[in-house]
Amino acid sequence: MQLEDVTEFKVQLRGSLIEPTDPEYEKERKVYNAMIDRKPRLIAKCADVADVMTAIHFGRKHNLQVSIRGGGHNAGGLGVCDDGLVIDLAPIKYVHVDPAAQTVRVGGGSTWGDVDHATHTFGLAVPSGIISTTGVGGLTLGGGIGHLTRKYGLTIDNLLAADVVLADGRFVAASANENADLFWAIRGGGGNFGVVTSFLFQAHPVQMVCAGPMLWNLGQASDLMKWYREFIVQAPKEINGFFAFLTVPPAPPFPEDLHFKKMCGIVWCSTDPLERANEILEPLRAFRRPAFEFFAPMPFPMLQSMFDGLYTPGLQWYWKADFVNELSDEAIALHIKHGSELPSLHSTMHLYPVNGAAHKPKNDDTPWSYRDATWSEVIVGVDPDPANKDQITAWAKSYWEALHPYGAGGAYINFMMEGEGEDRIRATYRHNYKTLARIKAKYDPDNFFCVNQNIRPHSNGKPL
Ligand SMILES: Cc1cc2nc3c(=O)[nH]c(=O)nc-3n(C[C@H](O)[C@H](O)[C@H](O)COP(=O)(O)OP(=O)(O)OC[C@H]3O[C@@H](n4cnc5c(N)ncnc54)[C@H](O)[C@@H]3O)c2cc1C
């Protein structure tokens, strides 16, 4: 690659091209997880579809490794690569709401905060995650679990269509009627199949929700987990609640006597009116009264951004995950042992329900092959201080190793680190892996898009 090639590339882009010698390079090469320290050769900040096509042609011509960056939240750092080209979609940021059709067209570099802001005005919401700074791109393509999962399904269940730039630079549309195999693959297959420049989502009438955390002392964790495992499999789908071990942050609304205390909790989100939501939760309050609760009606975007201030960009992250079908007494005892040893204020364990409406599609309707799982579990070591990186990693690994035998086999790909191995990816997609490998061979036969939870293209004659 000559200097003239880079200059020509720069001229062709409507967005900007950042090189290691540029003053903004240090800022631009960073991703959300500060443990990731990669140094790309070039960062193409793409302003539109034409820029993405140009970047792909350039990457191909110069045989560069290419990564796709949406919101930059991937804990494994899959949005950035060493020595290669980052296709950064951040400038492709727009949200167009069609209130009559209740659909939303979203640019490939948008965040969920952008979407919530735009849809809320119209009394609508798209099911997403729990932190508003997360990218629409990565979260959607991996599946998308959040506060509305039990009511309206995973984010992929609400994806109607997408515009995709393929590995050969072609621009195609994907939907149930056009390139249906590609549309199937991007609903869970991650960034393996192309760069999605635009998403079309089904939105739902959600404006106010009754939501927030309830917290209990760790001495009650066993009773709570046993109550929760029964409740969440038969609860009305209007209510979502994820279980957590956490350390109480030293800030309002938490009372001072609880600050820095390790506790367990459930973070609720109900789309019912307050009276009905309380009716459902009253038996829980009667069973074990929470030490603290902040359960109240609130605008949906307030819930979506409730934890943004705690989990700011630039922290050290290491996480391990599994899908879970059942919580046995033995598994609960292990959870309590490791959950009581949270190594830092930010470290946590979440059990997200993936049942309710998310159980409606069949295991092969989308690549997400765990429609029968009850939870997606994630054990998260987080700390601002790089000096504590080994400690949080060791805690997450030992917690996961203890619980993994009680898991369902695979894990949510968006809760995996880089390099967990092909076995983990195959275990996650199960019987859908073969179909994904065939579709990969059709749309990306050279595995051009390989900085992801990689699905290797199936080559004819070789066993899958
Ligand atoms: C604080 C935090 C909270 C989270 N909460 C949730 C949650 O509640 N629910 C949930 O489901 N997940 C959650 N996640 C996981 C999240 O879904 C993944 O980290 C996801 O990869 C983030 O997407 P991104 O676009 O920000 O990531 P990036 O790092 O930008 O991209 C990750 C990968 O996604 C692919 N990709 C991204 N955008 C595109 C695109 N437009 N076209 C093609 N490929 C693309 C690429 O393969 C890329 O390598 C959370 C992560 C963090 C760090």
The ligand as an SDF file (V2000), in Angstrom:
LIG
                    3D

 53 58  0  0  0  0  0  0  0  0999 V2000
  -22.2940   -2.0400   28.8590 C   0  0  0  0  0  0  0  0  0  0  0  0
  -22.8520   -3.0580   27.9380 C   0  0  0  0  0  0  0  0  0  0  0  0
  -24.1860   -3.4100   28.0460 C   0  0  0  0  0  0  0  0  0  0  0  0
  -24.7390   -4.3460   27.1920 C   0  0  0  0  0  0  0  0  0  0  0  0
  -26.0450   -4.6790   27.3430 N   0  0  0  0  0  0  0  0  0  0  0  0
  -26.5980   -5.5530   26.4920 C   0  0  0  0  0  0  0  0  0  0  0  0
  -27.9850   -5.8630   26.5980 C   0  0  0  0  0  0  0  0  0  0  0  0
  -28.6790   -5.3810   27.4660 O   0  0  0  0  0  0  0  0  0  0  0  0
  -28.5100   -6.7180   25.6930 N   0  0  0  0  0  0  0  0  0  0  0  0
  -27.7680   -7.2860   24.7030 C   0  0  0  0  0  0  0  0  0  0  0  0
  -28.3150   -8.0380   23.9180 O   0  0  0  0  0  0  0  0  0  0  0  0
  -26.4490   -7.0220   24.6010 N   0  0  0  0  0  0  0  0  0  0  0  0
  -25.8530   -6.1750   25.4630 C   0  0  0  0  0  0  0  0  0  0  0  0
  -24.5220   -5.9080   25.3700 N   0  0  0  0  0  0  0  0  0  0  0  0
  -23.7150   -6.6460   24.4010 C   0  0  0  0  0  0  0  0  0  0  0  0
  -23.7680   -5.9780   23.0620 C   0  0  0  0  0  0  0  0  0  0  0  0
  -24.9070   -6.4310   22.3650 O   0  0  0  0  0  0  0  0  0  0  0  0
  -22.5170   -6.3210   22.2550 C   0  0  0  0  0  0  0  0  0  0  0  0
  -21.3950   -5.8520   22.9430 O   0  0  0  0  0  0  0  0  0  0  0  0
  -22.5710   -5.7590   20.8340 C   0  0  0  0  0  0  0  0  0  0  0  0
  -21.5220   -6.3290   20.0830 O   0  0  0  0  0  0  0  0  0  0  0  0
  -22.4670   -4.2660   20.8350 C   0  0  0  0  0  0  0  0  0  0  0  0
  -22.7240   -3.7400   19.5700 O   0  0  0  0  0  0  0  0  0  0  0  0
  -21.8970   -2.4870   19.0380 P   0  0  0  0  0  0  0  0  0  0  0  0
  -22.3800   -2.1430   17.6890 O   0  0  0  0  0  0  0  0  0  0  0  0
  -21.8950   -1.4180   20.0830 O   0  0  0  0  0  0  0  0  0  0  0  0
  -20.4410   -3.1430   18.9970 O   0  0  0  0  0  0  0  0  0  0  0  0
  -19.1660   -2.9720   18.0720 P   0  0  0  0  0  0  0  0  0  0  0  0
  -18.0160   -3.2420   18.9740 O   0  0  0  0  0  0  0  0  0  0  0  0
  -19.1790   -1.7180   17.3160 O   0  0  0  0  0  0  0  0  0  0  0  0
  -19.3400   -4.1550   17.0390 O   0  0  0  0  0  0  0  0  0  0  0  0
  -19.2580   -5.4850   17.4260 C   0  0  0  0  0  0  0  0  0  0  0  0
  -19.3800   -6.3800   16.2350 C   0  0  0  0  0  0  0  0  0  0  0  0
  -20.6950   -6.2890   15.7130 O   0  0  0  0  0  0  0  0  0  0  0  0
  -20.6880   -6.2930   14.3160 C   0  0  0  0  0  0  0  0  0  0  0  0
  -21.3300   -5.0460   13.8360 N   0  0  0  0  0  0  0  0  0  0  0  0
  -21.6150   -3.9320   14.5520 C   0  0  0  0  0  0  0  0  0  0  0  0
  -22.3250   -3.0840   13.7940 N   0  0  0  0  0  0  0  0  0  0  0  0
  -22.4590   -3.6540   12.5770 C   0  0  0  0  0  0  0  0  0  0  0  0
  -23.1150   -3.2880   11.3750 C   0  0  0  0  0  0  0  0  0  0  0  0
  -23.8120   -2.1630   11.2800 N   0  0  0  0  0  0  0  0  0  0  0  0
  -23.0370   -4.1370   10.3140 N   0  0  0  0  0  0  0  0  0  0  0  0
  -22.3810   -5.3170   10.4040 C   0  0  0  0  0  0  0  0  0  0  0  0
  -21.7600   -5.7200   11.5410 N   0  0  0  0  0  0  0  0  0  0  0  0
  -21.8110   -4.9030   12.6050 C   0  0  0  0  0  0  0  0  0  0  0  0
  -19.2800   -6.4670   13.8690 C   0  0  0  0  0  0  0  0  0  0  0  0
  -19.0230   -7.8300   13.6560 O   0  0  0  0  0  0  0  0  0  0  0  0
  -18.4840   -6.0160   15.0670 C   0  0  0  0  0  0  0  0  0  0  0  0
  -17.2590   -6.6750   15.1170 O   0  0  0  0  0  0  0  0  0  0  0  0
  -23.9350   -4.9520   26.2010 C   0  0  0  0  0  0  0  0  0  0  0  0
  -22.5950   -4.5990   26.0900 C   0  0  0  0  0  0  0  0  0  0  0  0
  -22.0480   -3.6800   26.9620 C   0  0  0  0  0  0  0  0  0  0  0  0
  -20.5920   -3.3750   26.8860 C   0  0  0  0  0  0  0  0  0  0  0  0
  1  2  1  0
  2  3  1  0
  2 52  2  0
  3  4  2  0
  4  5  1  0
  4 50  1  0
  5  6  2  0
  6  7  1  0
  6 13  1  0
  7  8  2  0
  7  9  1  0
  9 10  1  0
 10 11  2  0
 10 12  1  0
 12 13  2  0
 13 14  1  0
 14 15  1  0
 14 50  1  0
 15 16  1  0
 16 17  1  0
 16 18  1  0
 18 19  1  0
 18 20  1  0
 20 21  1  0
 20 22  1  0
 22 23  1  0
 23 24  1  0
 24 25  2  0
 24 26  1  0
 24 27  1  0
 27 28  1  0
 28 29  2  0
 28 30  1  0
 28 31  1  0
 31 32  1  0
 32 33  1  0
 33 34  1  0
 33 48  1  0
 34 35  1  0
 35 36  1  0
 35 46  1  0
 36 37  1  0
 36 45  1  0
 37 38  2  0
 38 39  1  0
 39 40  1  0
 39 45  2  0
 40 41  1  0
 40 42  2  0
 42 43  1  0
 43 44  2  0
 44 45  1  0
 46 47  1  0
 46 48  1  0
 48 49  1  0
 50 51  2  0
 51 52  1  0
 52 53  1  0
M  END
$$$$
